Amino acid sequence: MVKAKYQGVLDLGEKLNIQNGEVTEENGVLKVLGTAATQYEKNLIWDKIKEVGGVEPTDIMADIKVADESVYARHTVASGETLGKIAKHYYGDAMKYKEIFAANSDLLKNPDVIHPDQELIIPNL
């Protein structure tokens, strides 16, 4: 059963609170529809699909839309984080902290000073 194979994808969708979710199975193909909050969350779903089914899986068809295309992600700062660490997480490059700082210039005055529970915009690059 193909649904069981992709249960990890469905669980991630629930964890990310994917909206308007619909899952059906037809002729051995799992069809997954829904709306992710941001592009980052959509990418997480696709990464999980590829982890389970390979780079070009033929037994799943996913149509994941994005609710807020104006940002790549929204991030709530945790204790001990830096803009560089956050940039590394989202972009794979700590030096992209400058883009995050610029996108949050209304909230941040110094790139070396962020506080837990601040909600930062992670911009599209």
C-alpha atoms as a printed R data frame, in Angstrom:
    type eleno elety resid chain resno      x      y      z
1   ATOM     1    CA   MET     A     1  0.000  0.000  0.000
2   ATOM     2    CA   VAL     A     2  1.560  3.257 -1.183
3   ATOM     3    CA   LYS     A     3 -0.033  5.334  1.575
4   ATOM     4    CA   ALA     A     4  1.912  3.373  4.197
5   ATOM     5    CA   LYS     A     5  5.141  3.984  2.256
6   ATOM     6    CA   TYR     A     6  4.596  7.754  2.429
7   ATOM     7    CA   GLN     A     7  3.221  7.886  5.987
8   ATOM     8    CA   GLY     A     8  6.236  9.977  7.036
9   ATOM     9    CA   VAL     A     9  5.260 12.606  4.452
10  ATOM    10    CA   LEU     A    10  1.678 12.654  5.718
11  ATOM    11    CA   ASP     A    11  2.890 12.925  9.326
12  ATOM    12    CA   LEU     A    12  5.127 15.862  8.391
13  ATOM    13    CA   GLY     A    13  2.163 17.520  6.671
14  ATOM    14    CA   GLU     A    14  0.175 17.236  9.899
15  ATOM    15    CA   LYS     A    15  3.090 18.551 11.975
16  ATOM    16    CA   LEU     A    16  3.437 21.559  9.635
17  ATOM    17    CA   ASN     A    17 -0.326 22.097  9.760
18  ATOM    18    CA   ILE     A    18 -0.749 21.920  5.997
19  ATOM    19    CA   GLN     A    19 -4.138 23.441  5.158
20  ATOM    20    CA   ASN     A    20 -6.805 22.063  2.798
21  ATOM    21    CA   GLY     A    21 -5.075 18.709  2.867
22  ATOM    22    CA   GLU     A    22 -6.465 15.911  0.767
23  ATOM    23    CA   VAL     A    23 -4.962 12.452  0.339
24  ATOM    24    CA   THR     A    24 -6.313  9.849 -2.073
25  ATOM    25    CA   GLU     A    25 -4.921  6.677 -3.567
26  ATOM    26    CA   GLU     A    26 -5.729  5.725 -7.128
27  ATOM    27    CA   ASN     A    27 -4.208  2.933 -9.230
28  ATOM    28    CA   GLY     A    28 -1.170  2.641 -6.956
29  ATOM    29    CA   VAL     A    29 -0.499  6.393 -6.979
30  ATOM    30    CA   LEU     A    30 -0.871  8.507 -3.860
31  ATOM    31    CA   LYS     A    31 -2.327 11.948 -4.599
32  ATOM    32    CA   VAL     A    32 -1.537 14.623 -2.017
33  ATOM    33    CA   LEU     A    33 -2.950 18.146 -2.126
34  ATOM    34    CA   GLY     A    34 -2.617 20.989  0.351
35  ATOM    35    CA   THR     A    35 -1.351 24.461  1.150
36  ATOM    36    CA   ALA     A    36  1.849 25.090  3.096
37  ATOM    37    CA   ALA     A    37  2.251 28.334  5.037
38  ATOM    38    CA   THR     A    38  5.566 29.208  3.334
39  ATOM    39    CA   GLN     A    39  7.899 28.063  0.562
40  ATOM    40    CA   TYR     A    40 10.261 26.639  3.200
41  ATOM    41    CA   GLU     A    41  7.532 24.319  4.492
42  ATOM    42    CA   LYS     A    42  6.670 23.262  0.933
43  ATOM    43    CA   ASN     A    43 10.347 22.431  0.397
44  ATOM    44    CA   LEU     A    44 10.366 20.336  3.585
45  ATOM    45    CA   ILE     A    45  7.459 18.280  2.224
46  ATOM    46    CA   TRP     A    46  9.195 17.761 -1.139
47  ATOM    47    CA   ASP     A    47 12.463 16.817  0.564
48  ATOM    48    CA   LYS     A    48 10.587 14.184  2.569
49  ATOM    49    CA   ILE     A    49  8.860 12.870 -0.584
50  ATOM    50    CA   LYS     A    50 12.258 12.504 -2.303
51  ATOM    51    CA   GLU     A    51 13.760 10.872  0.802
52  ATOM    52    CA   VAL     A    52 11.074  8.190  0.698
53  ATOM    53    CA   GLY     A    53 10.416  7.814 -3.030
54  ATOM    54    CA   GLY     A    54 13.647  8.888 -4.702
55  ATOM    55    CA   VAL     A    55 14.401 11.961 -6.808
56  ATOM    56    CA   GLU     A    56 11.566 11.375 -9.286
57  ATOM    57    CA   PRO     A    57  8.988  9.133 -7.615
58  ATOM    58    CA   THR     A    58  6.272  7.737 -9.854
59  ATOM    59    CA   ASP     A    59  3.960  6.476 -7.102
60  ATOM    60    CA   ILE     A    60  3.080  9.886 -5.648
61  ATOM    61    CA   MET     A    61  1.628 13.061 -7.143
62  ATOM    62    CA   ALA     A    62  1.806 16.090 -4.888
63  ATOM    63    CA   ASP     A    63  0.320 19.512 -5.518
64  ATOM    64    CA   ILE     A    64  1.410 21.708 -2.631
65  ATOM    65    CA   LYS     A    65  0.545 25.381 -2.838
66  ATOM    66    CA   VAL     A    66  2.039 28.201 -0.718
67  ATOM    67    CA   ALA     A    67 -0.198 30.523  1.319
68  ATOM    68    CA   ASP     A    68  2.349 33.331  1.813
69  ATOM    69    CA   GLU     A    69  4.722 33.741 -1.113
70  ATOM    70    CA   SER     A    70  5.990 37.122  0.156
71  ATOM    71    CA   VAL     A    71  8.459 35.394  2.511
72  ATOM    72    CA   TYR     A    72 10.540 32.216  2.392
73  ATOM    73    CA   ALA     A    73  9.762 31.444  6.035
74  ATOM    74    CA   ARG     A    74  8.952 32.938  9.406
75  ATOM    75    CA   HIS     A    75 11.241 32.036 12.279
76  ATOM    76    CA   THR     A    76 10.812 32.429 16.029
77  ATOM    77    CA   VAL     A    77 14.211 33.006 17.620
78  ATOM    78    CA   ALA     A    78 15.282 30.415 20.202
79  ATOM    79    CA   SER     A    79 17.775 30.985 22.988
80  ATOM    80    CA   GLY     A    80 21.369 30.838 21.767
81  ATOM    81    CA   GLU     A    81 20.599 31.458 18.104
82  ATOM    82    CA   THR     A    82 22.388 33.984 15.917
83  ATOM    83    CA   LEU     A    83 21.409 35.399 12.543
84  ATOM    84    CA   GLY     A    84 24.285 33.403 11.044
85  ATOM    85    CA   LYS     A    85 22.982 30.152 12.528
86  ATOM    86    CA   ILE     A    86 19.468 30.931 11.297
87  ATOM    87    CA   ALA     A    87 20.789 31.780  7.805
88  ATOM    88    CA   LYS     A    88 22.734 28.505  7.720
89  ATOM    89    CA   HIS     A    89 19.552 26.594  8.625
90  ATOM    90    CA   TYR     A    90 17.373 28.138  5.917
91  ATOM    91    CA   TYR     A    91 19.875 28.902  3.156
92  ATOM    92    CA   GLY     A    92 22.843 26.648  3.887
93  ATOM    93    CA   ASP     A    93 25.060 29.756  4.094
94  ATOM    94    CA   ALA     A    94 25.682 31.632  7.357
95  ATOM    95    CA   MET     A    95 26.800 34.742  5.431
96  ATOM    96    CA   LYS     A    96 23.226 35.230  4.221
97  ATOM    97    CA   TYR     A    97 22.520 36.648  7.708
98  ATOM    98    CA   LYS     A    98 22.767 40.089  6.070
99  ATOM    99    CA   GLU     A    99 19.629 39.410  4.027
100 ATOM   100    CA   ILE     A   100 17.727 38.335  7.135
101 ATOM   101    CA   PHE     A   101 18.921 41.443  8.999
102 ATOM   102    CA   ALA     A   102 17.866 43.707  6.121
103 ATOM   103    CA   ALA     A   103 14.416 42.086  5.937
104 ATOM   104    CA   ASN     A   104 13.930 42.710  9.663
105 ATOM   105    CA   SER     A   105 15.436 46.204  9.948
106 ATOM   106    CA   ASP     A   106 12.210 47.467 11.516
107 ATOM   107    CA   LEU     A   107 12.745 45.031 14.419
108 ATOM   108    CA   LEU     A   108 16.536 44.682 14.577
109 ATOM   109    CA   LYS     A   109 19.013 47.508 15.017
110 ATOM   110    CA   ASN     A   110 22.184 45.394 15.286
111 ATOM   111    CA   PRO     A   111 22.800 42.045 13.523
112 ATOM   112    CA   ASP     A   112 24.600 40.769 16.607
113 ATOM   113    CA   VAL     A   113 21.633 41.365 18.924
114 ATOM   114    CA   ILE     A   114 18.543 39.180 18.611
115 ATOM   115    CA   HIS     A   115 16.304 37.941 21.405
116 ATOM   116    CA   PRO     A   116 14.359 34.730 22.048
117 ATOM   117    CA   ASP     A   117 10.741 34.801 20.878
118 ATOM   118    CA   GLN     A   118 11.311 37.509 18.235
119 ATOM   119    CA   GLU     A   119  9.581 36.500 15.014
120 ATOM   120    CA   LEU     A   120 11.847 37.097 12.042
121 ATOM   121    CA   ILE     A   121 11.007 37.165  8.369
122 ATOM   122    CA   ILE     A   122 13.257 34.902  6.321
123 ATOM   123    CA   PRO     A   123 13.169 36.572  2.892
124 ATOM   124    CA   ASN     A   124 12.982 34.953 -0.504
125 ATOM   125    CA   LEU     A   125 16.396 35.162 -2.175
